[in-house]
Amino acid sequence: MSQCKPWWKEPWPWLLISGPALAMMGCAVTIWVAMQHADRPIVDGVVRQGLVIRQAATPAGAVTPAAAMAAAMAPATAAATAAATEAATEAATEAATAAATTAAAAVATRHARDAVNSHAVARP
């Protein structure tokens, strides 16, 4: 009868364990490198060409893309604001008219009820 060696003395368990262990070490190294050499975000006025990022040359008085977008959107923004204001004013006017009409109808109903009740009491 042959004697079996303990598992840690066999080469196969170590061969099977080495793959995941190396992957975990590689992941740890990758995370460490990413944390040590973090990329800065690209901001306005910077141009990226492939892997090269450089400051864009803007002549004096040139407009940045963000300023150009704001200038292009100004008429639309003003029109939207005016339309919203007009719609809110119209809705408020309609609500006030409806409230006044409802109040007038309530007063008329109360007067009619009082008139009917006064006639009912006046008749002996």
C-alpha positions as CSV (number, residue, x, y, z in Angstrom):
1,M,0.0,0.0,0.0
2,S,1.4,3.4,-1.0
3,Q,1.4,6.4,1.3
4,C,-0.4,9.5,0.1
5,K,1.4,12.8,0.6
6,P,-0.4,15.8,2.3
7,W,-2.1,18.1,-0.2
8,W,0.4,20.9,0.3
9,K,3.3,18.7,-0.9
10,E,1.5,17.9,-4.2
11,P,2.3,20.2,-7.2
12,W,-1.3,20.2,-8.7
13,P,-3.1,22.2,-5.9
14,W,-0.4,24.9,-6.2
15,L,-0.7,25.0,-9.9
16,L,-4.5,25.4,-9.6
17,I,-4.1,28.1,-7.0
18,S,-1.5,30.1,-8.8
19,G,-3.8,31.2,-11.6
20,P,-6.4,33.0,-9.5
21,A,-3.6,34.3,-7.1
22,L,-1.7,35.9,-10.0
23,A,-4.9,37.5,-11.3
24,M,-5.7,39.0,-7.9
25,M,-2.1,40.4,-7.6
26,G,-2.4,41.8,-11.1
27,C,-5.7,43.5,-10.2
28,A,-4.2,45.0,-7.1
29,V,-1.2,46.4,-9.0
30,T,-3.6,47.8,-11.7
31,I,-5.7,49.6,-9.0
32,W,-2.5,50.9,-7.4
33,V,-1.2,52.3,-10.7
34,A,-4.6,53.9,-11.6
35,M,-4.8,55.6,-8.2
36,Q,-1.2,56.9,-8.4
37,H,-1.4,58.2,-11.9
38,A,-5.0,59.5,-12.2
39,D,-5.9,61.4,-15.4
40,R,-7.0,65.0,-15.1
41,P,-10.3,65.9,-16.8
42,I,-10.2,67.8,-20.1
43,V,-11.6,71.4,-19.8
44,D,-12.7,74.0,-22.3
45,G,-9.9,75.4,-24.4
46,V,-8.1,72.1,-24.6
47,V,-7.9,69.9,-27.7
48,R,-7.3,66.2,-27.7
49,Q,-5.8,64.7,-30.9
50,G,-5.4,60.9,-30.3
51,L,-3.4,60.5,-27.1
52,V,-2.0,64.0,-27.3
53,I,-3.8,66.7,-25.3
54,R,-2.7,70.3,-25.9
55,Q,-3.9,73.8,-25.2
56,A,-6.0,75.2,-28.1
57,A,-4.6,78.3,-29.7
58,T,-7.3,81.0,-29.5
59,P,-6.8,84.3,-31.2
60,A,-7.5,87.5,-29.2
61,G,-11.2,88.1,-29.0
62,A,-12.1,84.5,-30.0
63,V,-15.2,83.0,-28.5
64,T,-14.9,79.7,-26.6
65,P,-17.3,76.9,-27.5
66,A,-19.2,77.3,-24.2
67,A,-19.7,81.1,-24.8
68,A,-20.8,80.4,-28.4
69,M,-23.4,77.9,-27.2
70,A,-24.7,80.3,-24.6
71,A,-25.0,83.1,-27.2
72,A,-26.8,80.8,-29.7
73,M,-29.2,79.7,-27.0
74,A,-30.1,83.2,-25.7
75,P,-33.0,83.9,-28.1
76,A,-34.5,80.5,-27.4
77,T,-34.1,81.0,-23.7
78,A,-35.7,84.4,-23.8
79,A,-38.6,83.1,-25.9
80,A,-39.2,80.2,-23.6
81,T,-39.2,82.5,-20.6
82,A,-41.6,84.9,-22.2
83,A,-43.9,82.0,-23.2
84,A,-43.8,80.6,-19.7
85,T,-44.6,84.0,-18.2
86,E,-47.5,84.5,-20.6
87,A,-48.9,81.1,-19.9
88,A,-48.6,81.6,-16.1
89,T,-50.4,85.0,-16.4
90,E,-53.2,83.5,-18.5
91,A,-53.6,80.6,-16.1
92,A,-53.8,83.0,-13.1
93,T,-56.3,85.2,-14.9
94,E,-58.5,82.2,-15.7
95,A,-58.3,81.0,-12.1
96,A,-59.2,84.4,-10.8
97,T,-62.2,84.6,-13.2
98,A,-63.3,81.1,-12.2
99,A,-63.1,81.9,-8.5
100,A,-65.1,85.2,-9.0
101,T,-67.7,83.4,-11.0
102,T,-67.9,80.6,-8.4
103,A,-68.2,83.2,-5.6
104,A,-70.9,85.1,-7.4
105,A,-72.9,81.9,-8.0
106,A,-72.5,81.0,-4.3
107,V,-73.8,84.5,-3.3
108,A,-76.8,84.3,-5.7
109,T,-77.6,80.8,-4.5
110,R,-77.5,82.0,-0.9
111,H,-79.8,85.0,-1.7
112,A,-82.2,82.7,-3.5
113,R,-82.3,80.3,-0.6
114,D,-82.8,83.1,1.9
115,A,-85.7,84.5,-0.3
116,V,-87.4,81.1,-0.4
117,N,-87.0,80.6,3.3
118,S,-88.3,84.1,4.1
119,H,-91.4,83.5,2.0
120,A,-91.9,80.1,3.6
121,V,-91.8,81.7,7.1
122,A,-94.0,84.6,6.1
123,R,-96.9,82.4,5.0
124,P,-98.9,81.4,8.1
